[in-house]
């Protein structure tokens, strides 16, 4: 069973990376070899609906600020599964754009962690994700190993 979960997780990552590359190509003049994505997520316990609401409100505020102030973001969206899981999917032109995002949102990000326990995944080419390791300790970093 654990083996099946690992395979499913790898397939999900591969499909999501393909999605990011399609967006990179649509935006034009963006190298598909430098795109980077970040996925913070949290699973809520049934009694934490007010926390989920606060978390999503903070994310929506970050979304507005990102769209207004960060030209090298590719996308930023918030998704929910039932009423107990929420995900953020965000992608940037390159690692430098993701670093800019964290500097730009430095005042907001700690608030997210105050509301809920969050797991963060970062996916992309090794040279693009390396600088993020210092500012996102404890995150899962997935290095791109194949592409087309």
TORKOL-4160 file (C-alpha; in steps of 0.2 Angstrom, whole numbers, padded with zeros to 4 digits, m for minus):
148
<pt num="1" X="0000" Y="0000" Z="0000"/>
<pt num="2" X="0014" Y="0012" Z="0004"/>
<pt num="3" X="0022" Y="0008" Z="m0012"/>
<pt num="4" X="0006" Y="0012" Z="m0021"/>
<pt num="5" X="0005" Y="0029" Z="m0012"/>
<pt num="6" X="0023" Y="0034" Z="m0017"/>
<pt num="7" X="0019" Y="0030" Z="m0035"/>
<pt num="8" X="0003" Y="0040" Z="m0035"/>
<pt num="9" X="0012" Y="0055" Z="m0027"/>
<pt num="10" X="0026" Y="0054" Z="m0040"/>
<pt num="11" X="0013" Y="0053" Z="m0054"/>
<pt num="12" X="0004" Y="0068" Z="m0047"/>
<pt num="13" X="0020" Y="0078" Z="m0046"/>
<pt num="14" X="0024" Y="0074" Z="m0064"/>
<pt num="15" X="0007" Y="0079" Z="m0070"/>
<pt num="16" X="0008" Y="0095" Z="m0061"/>
<pt num="17" X="0025" Y="0099" Z="m0068"/>
<pt num="18" X="0018" Y="0096" Z="m0085"/>
<pt num="19" X="0004" Y="0108" Z="m0081"/>
<pt num="20" X="0017" Y="0121" Z="m0076"/>
<pt num="21" X="0027" Y="0119" Z="m0092"/>
<pt num="22" X="0011" Y="0122" Z="m0102"/>
<pt num="23" X="0008" Y="0138" Z="m0093"/>
<pt num="24" X="0026" Y="0143" Z="m0095"/>
<pt num="25" X="0024" Y="0141" Z="m0114"/>
<pt num="26" X="0008" Y="0150" Z="m0115"/>
<pt num="27" X="0016" Y="0165" Z="m0106"/>
<pt num="28" X="0029" Y="0165" Z="m0119"/>
<pt num="29" X="0048" Y="0169" Z="m0118"/>
<pt num="30" X="0049" Y="0159" Z="m0102"/>
<pt num="31" X="0061" Y="0144" Z="m0101"/>
<pt num="32" X="0052" Y="0128" Z="m0096"/>
<pt num="33" X="0069" Y="0123" Z="m0088"/>
<pt num="34" X="0068" Y="0137" Z="m0075"/>
<pt num="35" X="0049" Y="0136" Z="m0069"/>
<pt num="36" X="0047" Y="0133" Z="m0051"/>
<pt num="37" X="0031" Y="0129" Z="m0041"/>
<pt num="38" X="0027" Y="0130" Z="m0023"/>
<pt num="39" X="0012" Y="0120" Z="m0015"/>
<pt num="40" X="0008" Y="0125" Z="0003"/>
<pt num="41" X="m0006" Y="0114" Z="0010"/>
<pt num="42" X="m0015" Y="0110" Z="0026"/>
<pt num="43" X="m0028" Y="0097" Z="0032"/>
<pt num="44" X="m0040" Y="0103" Z="0044"/>
<pt num="45" X="m0049" Y="0094" Z="0058"/>
<pt num="46" X="m0068" Y="0095" Z="0058"/>
<pt num="47" X="m0068" Y="0107" Z="0072"/>
<pt num="48" X="m0057" Y="0120" Z="0064"/>
<pt num="49" X="m0068" Y="0127" Z="0051"/>
<pt num="50" X="m0065" Y="0145" Z="0058"/>
<pt num="51" X="m0047" Y="0142" Z="0056"/>
<pt num="52" X="m0049" Y="0136" Z="0038"/>
<pt num="53" X="m0059" Y="0152" Z="0035"/>
<pt num="54" X="m0045" Y="0163" Z="0042"/>
<pt num="55" X="m0032" Y="0153" Z="0032"/>
<pt num="56" X="m0041" Y="0155" Z="0016"/>
<pt num="57" X="m0044" Y="0174" Z="0019"/>
<pt num="58" X="m0025" Y="0177" Z="0022"/>
<pt num="59" X="m0022" Y="0167" Z="0006"/>
<pt num="60" X="m0034" Y="0178" Z="m0004"/>
<pt num="61" X="m0025" Y="0193" Z="0003"/>
<pt num="62" X="m0008" Y="0186" Z="m0003"/>
<pt num="63" X="m0016" Y="0182" Z="m0020"/>
<pt num="64" X="m0021" Y="0200" Z="m0023"/>
<pt num="65" X="m0004" Y="0207" Z="m0017"/>
<pt num="66" X="0005" Y="0194" Z="m0028"/>
<pt num="67" X="m0005" Y="0198" Z="m0043"/>
<pt num="68" X="m0003" Y="0217" Z="m0041"/>
<pt num="69" X="0016" Y="0217" Z="m0037"/>
<pt num="70" X="0025" Y="0202" Z="m0044"/>
<pt num="71" X="0026" Y="0202" Z="m0063"/>
<pt num="72" X="0035" Y="0185" Z="m0064"/>
<pt num="73" X="0022" Y="0174" Z="m0056"/>
<pt num="74" X="0014" Y="0162" Z="m0068"/>
<pt num="75" X="m0001" Y="0157" Z="m0057"/>
<pt num="76" X="m0007" Y="0157" Z="m0039"/>
<pt num="77" X="m0023" Y="0148" Z="m0035"/>
<pt num="78" X="m0032" Y="0141" Z="m0019"/>
<pt num="79" X="m0041" Y="0125" Z="m0020"/>
<pt num="80" X="m0051" Y="0115" Z="m0007"/>
<pt num="81" X="m0056" Y="0097" Z="m0006"/>
<pt num="82" X="m0072" Y="0094" Z="0004"/>
<pt num="83" X="m0071" Y="0105" Z="0020"/>
<pt num="84" X="m0056" Y="0098" Z="0027"/>
<pt num="85" X="m0041" Y="0101" Z="0015"/>
<pt num="86" X="m0035" Y="0116" Z="0006"/>
<pt num="87" X="m0021" Y="0119" Z="m0006"/>
<pt num="88" X="m0012" Y="0133" Z="m0014"/>
<pt num="89" X="m0003" Y="0131" Z="m0030"/>
<pt num="90" X="0009" Y="0144" Z="m0036"/>
<pt num="91" X="0022" Y="0145" Z="m0049"/>
<pt num="92" X="0035" Y="0157" Z="m0054"/>
<pt num="93" X="0046" Y="0160" Z="m0069"/>
<pt num="94" X="0061" Y="0156" Z="m0060"/>
<pt num="95" X="0069" Y="0154" Z="m0042"/>
<pt num="96" X="0073" Y="0172" Z="m0041"/>
<pt num="97" X="0054" Y="0176" Z="m0044"/>
<pt num="98" X="0050" Y="0164" Z="m0030"/>
<pt num="99" X="0063" Y="0172" Z="m0018"/>
<pt num="100" X="0055" Y="0190" Z="m0022"/>
<pt num="101" X="0038" Y="0183" Z="m0018"/>
<pt num="102" X="0044" Y="0177" Z="m0001"/>
<pt num="103" X="0052" Y="0194" Z="0002"/>
<pt num="104" X="0037" Y="0203" Z="m0004"/>
<pt num="105" X="0025" Y="0192" Z="0007"/>
<pt num="106" X="0037" Y="0191" Z="0022"/>
<pt num="107" X="0025" Y="0200" Z="0033"/>
<pt num="108" X="0010" Y="0189" Z="0028"/>
<pt num="109" X="0018" Y="0171" Z="0028"/>
<pt num="110" X="0021" Y="0169" Z="0047"/>
<pt num="111" X="0002" Y="0173" Z="0049"/>
<pt num="112" X="m0002" Y="0158" Z="0039"/>
<pt num="113" X="0008" Y="0147" Z="0051"/>
<pt num="114" X="0000" Y="0154" Z="0066"/>
<pt num="115" X="m0017" Y="0149" Z="0060"/>
<pt num="116" X="m0013" Y="0131" Z="0055"/>
<pt num="117" X="0001" Y="0118" Z="0053"/>
<pt num="118" X="0006" Y="0119" Z="0035"/>
<pt num="119" X="0016" Y="0107" Z="0024"/>
<pt num="120" X="0026" Y="0115" Z="0010"/>
<pt num="121" X="0032" Y="0107" Z="m0006"/>
<pt num="122" X="0044" Y="0115" Z="m0019"/>
<pt num="123" X="0046" Y="0108" Z="m0036"/>
<pt num="124" X="0058" Y="0113" Z="m0050"/>
<pt num="125" X="0075" Y="0112" Z="m0057"/>
<pt num="126" X="0089" Y="0110" Z="m0044"/>
<pt num="127" X="0097" Y="0127" Z="m0047"/>
<pt num="128" X="0081" Y="0136" Z="m0045"/>
<pt num="129" X="0075" Y="0127" Z="m0029"/>
<pt num="130" X="0092" Y="0128" Z="m0020"/>
<pt num="131" X="0091" Y="0146" Z="m0014"/>
<pt num="132" X="0074" Y="0142" Z="m0007"/>
<pt num="133" X="0080" Y="0129" Z="0005"/>
<pt num="134" X="0087" Y="0142" Z="0017"/>
<pt num="135" X="0071" Y="0151" Z="0019"/>
<pt num="136" X="0060" Y="0136" Z="0019"/>
<pt num="137" X="0067" Y="0124" Z="0031"/>
<pt num="138" X="0057" Y="0109" Z="0034"/>
<pt num="139" X="0049" Y="0109" Z="0017"/>
<pt num="140" X="0049" Y="0095" Z="0004"/>
<pt num="141" X="0060" Y="0099" Z="m0011"/>
<pt num="142" X="0057" Y="0089" Z="m0027"/>
<pt num="143" X="0070" Y="0091" Z="m0040"/>
<pt num="144" X="0065" Y="0090" Z="m0058"/>
<pt num="145" X="0073" Y="0074" Z="m0065"/>
<pt num="146" X="0064" Y="0073" Z="m0082"/>
<pt num="147" X="0055" Y="0084" Z="m0094"/>
<pt num="148" X="0050" Y="0087" Z="m0112"/>
